[in-house]
């Protein structure tokens, strides 16, 4: 005997009215999400939107909340290793960052309709919890021997063009005699231009942050055939990069 099932879901998301300036890297970083959610969902590649019965699916298809037959409390910790490789001037380096956090914390309550029959409204399921959508933590190390240029080129060029004189760049380089002034040519210069390039250059990046979603959902189960749901989600975003 063939059975037909109807699943209806509505997902509402509150968006912040405050926005800051972004570059292309920020737009790409924040547009890519990978819901980590519960351990069970992660084991199936987060393919729970149609399957249901898991809190991870509430933000994707809230009607899947109606699949629950009983209450559930879920807590999913994870330990991750993020490795980033960089190549600069034929030099290949890699750096790792280890992190332990929680990808899901949720609770689902199942309220039976009280009717002995399994037809009509069988249950009302209410779920509230948190899912991690993305993790931005990483360490990046870049190093190489540059035979053609130096950061002092940029400092000297900025000083000669009459750009903003920074106390952390031009002023500091001048105080330690890295940036010098030719009174005859009336221009700034540095010793590396005459002595030759070939200095070792090194820069490190440390990134941390995450995108999380806090969700409240309701799912209705009608005769174990029709499931209707709705959810409200609030996204939380934090990212910091230091060099």
CORURVEN-V25850 format. One record per helix or strand of 2 or more residues. SS is the DSSP state (A for helix, B for strand). FROM is the first residue (numbers start at 1). LEN is the number of residues. If there is no record, write none. Layout:
((SS | FROM | LEN) (SS | FROM | LEN))
//
This chain:
((B | 6 | 9) (A | 24 | 8) (A | 39 | 5) (A | 55 | 5) (A | 62 | 6) (B | 72 | 17) (B | 91 | 22) (B | 121 | 15) (B | 138 | 9) (A | 151 | 10) (A | 170 | 6) (B | 180 | 3) (B | 187 | 3) (A | 192 | 4) (B | 199 | 24) (B | 226 | 17))
//
